[in-house]
Amino acid sequence: MGAANLNGIPLIKDVWEPPCRTSPTREVVRVERAAILFADIIGFTCMTEEWSPAEHMSFLRNYQQRMATRVIQHEGKVVQYQGDAIVAMFGDSHDTRYAAGQALSCAFGMLDTIAAWSANRSARGELPLSIGIGVHLGSVGMGQIGVEGHLEQTIAGDTVNVARKLETLTRRLGASLIVSDELFAAIPQDAHRGLAVDKLKPHGCCRIAGRANPISIWLSPREPLTA
């Protein structure tokens, strides 16, 4: 993952301390407790089937700018852009106390941004948009992967895998947002009203594809799209 990216939006390189970032070896791994957020457009492949490559790229730039702006507003870091998906991390060694609340508030902000953008697109006769978001909290490994001369900084671990799977699960459960019970429990009770936690409904224990141990989740139902 290079330092440069669209519109100057910071990537995860800014999370690393200088000794780790400049280390000549890829063996250095830093472990932190953090909230990981995955957001992805639902039905993107079908929606863009007839687009030209230039139209595709223009849309992605517009979408990524809107989503990454929300991440920055909530003191998160963009980890990676994966086409129409965006991966973000909240919390690092400086302060992990508010990571869960920041991630949840960012997720709701992303949904508001997409809803407003979708309404504008519909008014112009364009296809509406819907995204799925998964958020989980736990230990995260940060380090370099790849081979010498082609290294990139990334995050890894069960926390990352679960967040990704929760985002995928939004399709099957008809949700716009799914958060783990670990993240929900980390939000102080006195912060619930300010974070609009009541938008989340308990779904109970759920199996994660490819993972032996199920987890308890909370979800926000997806609003129907209007064209």
VMD Tcl script that draws the C-alpha trace (Angstrom):
set ca {
  {0.00 0.00 0.00}
  {1.64 3.22 -1.09}
  {1.65 6.53 0.75}
  {-0.18 8.37 -2.04}
  {-3.91 7.96 -2.48}
  {-6.95 9.71 -3.85}
  {-7.50 13.29 -2.71}
  {-4.71 13.14 -0.13}
  {-6.71 11.01 2.30}
  {-4.33 9.47 4.87}
  {-3.84 5.73 4.90}
  {-2.77 3.47 7.73}
  {0.91 4.40 7.29}
  {0.19 7.26 9.68}
  {-0.67 4.79 12.47}
  {2.82 3.32 12.68}
  {5.43 4.85 14.97}
  {8.60 5.91 13.10}
  {10.76 2.98 14.39}
  {8.25 0.46 13.04}
  {7.56 2.34 9.85}
  {11.23 2.64 8.90}
  {12.35 -0.79 10.10}
  {14.39 -2.66 7.46}
  {12.73 -5.93 8.41}
  {9.17 -7.07 7.83}
  {9.23 -9.15 11.03}
  {8.06 -6.28 13.26}
  {4.41 -6.72 14.32}
  {2.61 -4.31 16.60}
  {-0.52 -5.54 18.39}
  {-3.17 -3.07 19.52}
  {-6.77 -3.22 20.68}
  {-8.82 -1.49 18.01}
  {-12.18 -1.35 16.25}
  {-12.17 -2.46 12.62}
  {-14.82 -1.30 10.14}
  {-15.56 -2.77 6.70}
  {-17.97 -0.98 4.36}
  {-18.96 -2.23 0.91}
  {-21.55 -1.29 -1.72}
  {-24.31 -3.85 -2.15}
  {-24.87 -4.94 -5.75}
  {-21.95 -2.89 -7.09}
  {-20.90 -5.39 -9.80}
  {-24.40 -5.45 -11.29}
  {-24.78 -1.68 -11.00}
  {-21.58 -0.97 -12.93}
  {-21.88 -3.65 -15.61}
  {-22.59 -1.17 -18.40}
  {-20.21 1.56 -17.21}
  {-17.05 2.51 -19.03}
  {-13.75 2.18 -17.13}
  {-13.63 5.99 -16.83}
  {-17.15 6.12 -15.34}
  {-16.23 3.32 -12.96}
  {-13.12 5.15 -11.76}
  {-14.92 8.47 -11.38}
  {-17.61 6.85 -9.25}
  {-15.07 5.11 -7.01}
  {-13.21 8.35 -6.40}
  {-16.43 10.09 -5.44}
  {-17.52 7.24 -3.19}
  {-14.14 6.84 -1.47}
  {-13.90 10.56 -0.80}
  {-17.28 10.56 0.93}
  {-16.56 7.46 3.01}
  {-13.00 8.38 3.98}
  {-14.13 11.85 5.03}
  {-16.41 10.20 7.57}
  {-13.52 8.06 8.85}
  {-11.32 11.12 9.33}
  {-14.13 13.04 11.06}
  {-14.29 10.24 13.63}
  {-10.53 10.09 14.18}
  {-10.10 6.81 12.32}
  {-7.49 5.73 9.80}
  {-8.15 4.37 6.33}
  {-6.42 0.99 6.17}
  {-7.17 0.12 2.57}
  {-9.39 0.75 -0.42}
  {-10.54 -2.50 -2.04}
  {-12.48 -1.33 -5.06}
  {-15.90 -0.35 -3.69}
  {-14.92 -1.51 -0.19}
  {-13.18 0.62 2.43}
  {-11.42 -0.68 5.54}
  {-10.86 1.57 8.55}
  {-9.34 1.28 12.02}
  {-10.22 3.20 15.17}
  {-7.99 3.29 18.25}
  {-4.21 2.95 18.61}
  {-1.57 3.04 21.32}
  {-2.32 6.70 22.08}
  {-5.94 6.18 23.15}
  {-8.19 3.13 22.79}
  {-10.91 4.20 25.24}
  {-13.24 5.63 22.61}
  {-12.50 3.30 19.70}
  {-15.84 1.46 19.84}
  {-17.91 4.65 19.99}
  {-15.92 6.32 17.22}
  {-16.33 3.31 14.94}
  {-20.07 3.05 15.57}
  {-20.61 6.78 15.09}
  {-18.62 6.61 11.85}
  {-20.74 3.70 10.62}
  {-23.97 5.63 11.22}
  {-22.41 8.66 9.54}
  {-21.50 6.58 6.49}
  {-25.09 5.33 6.25}
  {-26.42 8.89 6.45}
  {-23.99 10.00 3.73}
  {-25.00 7.17 1.42}
  {-28.72 7.77 2.05}
  {-28.39 11.44 1.08}
  {-26.25 10.65 -1.96}
  {-28.65 7.89 -3.01}
  {-31.61 10.28 -2.81}
  {-29.78 12.79 -5.00}
  {-28.91 10.08 -7.52}
  {-32.51 8.91 -7.66}
  {-33.70 12.47 -8.25}
  {-31.35 12.60 -11.27}
  {-32.67 9.30 -12.61}
  {-29.58 7.32 -11.50}
  {-29.54 4.06 -9.59}
  {-29.85 4.39 -5.80}
  {-27.11 3.06 -3.50}
  {-26.97 0.84 -0.46}
  {-23.98 -0.30 1.60}
  {-23.29 -2.96 4.19}
  {-21.04 -2.28 7.18}
  {-19.45 -4.68 9.67}
  {-17.64 -3.54 12.83}
  {-15.75 -5.59 15.42}
  {-13.45 -4.82 18.36}
  {-10.41 -6.78 19.53}
  {-6.69 -7.34 19.14}
  {-5.24 -6.34 15.78}
  {-1.79 -7.07 14.38}
  {-0.17 -4.28 12.34}
  {2.87 -4.91 10.19}
  {4.31 -5.42 6.74}
  {3.51 -8.19 4.27}
  {4.90 -8.99 0.85}
  {8.49 -9.50 -0.32}
  {11.50 -7.21 -0.19}
  {11.04 -4.27 -2.49}
  {7.28 -4.80 -2.60}
  {6.16 -4.49 1.03}
  {2.92 -2.94 2.22}
  {1.60 -2.15 5.67}
  {-1.62 -3.85 6.66}
  {-3.62 -5.28 9.55}
  {-4.40 -8.91 10.33}
  {-5.94 -11.21 12.91}
  {-9.26 -12.72 13.93}
  {-10.71 -9.27 14.69}
  {-10.11 -8.20 11.09}
  {-11.56 -11.43 9.69}
  {-14.71 -11.17 11.81}
  {-15.33 -7.54 10.81}
  {-15.10 -8.54 7.16}
  {-17.47 -11.47 7.67}
  {-19.98 -9.26 9.50}
  {-20.08 -6.92 6.53}
  {-20.76 -9.88 4.23}
  {-23.47 -11.09 6.61}
  {-25.47 -7.88 6.12}
  {-26.77 -9.29 2.82}
  {-28.22 -12.45 4.34}
  {-29.73 -10.72 7.38}
  {-31.12 -7.71 5.50}
  {-29.07 -5.29 7.59}
  {-27.23 -2.11 6.75}
  {-24.94 -2.43 9.78}
  {-23.84 -5.35 11.98}
  {-21.66 -4.89 15.03}
  {-20.30 -7.52 17.38}
  {-21.36 -7.78 21.00}
  {-17.71 -7.11 21.93}
  {-17.91 -3.69 20.33}
  {-21.39 -2.96 21.69}
  {-20.33 -3.86 25.24}
  {-17.30 -1.55 25.04}
  {-19.48 1.54 24.58}
  {-20.11 3.28 27.95}
  {-23.76 3.31 29.00}
  {-23.79 7.10 29.32}
  {-22.74 7.41 25.67}
  {-25.59 5.30 24.26}
  {-28.03 8.16 23.62}
  {-25.45 10.38 21.92}
  {-24.40 7.52 19.65}
  {-27.98 6.53 18.76}
  {-27.30 3.00 19.98}
  {-31.05 2.35 20.08}
  {-30.89 1.95 16.28}
  {-29.22 -1.42 16.89}
  {-31.33 -4.48 17.61}
  {-29.99 -7.62 19.33}
  {-29.82 -10.63 17.00}
  {-28.34 -13.15 19.38}
  {-25.66 -15.71 18.63}
  {-24.62 -16.06 15.01}
  {-22.20 -18.35 13.20}
  {-19.46 -16.74 11.16}
  {-18.55 -18.56 7.94}
  {-15.27 -20.43 8.31}
  {-15.01 -19.76 12.06}
  {-15.58 -22.40 14.73}
  {-16.86 -20.09 17.47}
  {-20.09 -18.12 16.93}
  {-20.48 -14.57 18.25}
  {-23.39 -12.43 19.41}
  {-24.29 -9.53 17.15}
  {-26.41 -6.39 16.95}
  {-27.82 -5.05 13.70}
  {-29.53 -2.10 12.10}
  {-32.13 -3.19 9.49}
  {-31.59 -2.00 5.92}
  {-34.02 0.58 4.62}
  {-35.62 -0.31 1.27}
  {-34.15 1.48 -1.74}
  {-36.35 3.90 -3.61}
  {-35.57 4.58 -7.26}
}
mol new
graphics top color blue
foreach p $ca { graphics top sphere $p radius 0.5 }
foreach p [lrange $ca 0 end-1] q [lrange $ca 1 end] { graphics top cylinder $p $q radius 0.2 }
display resetview
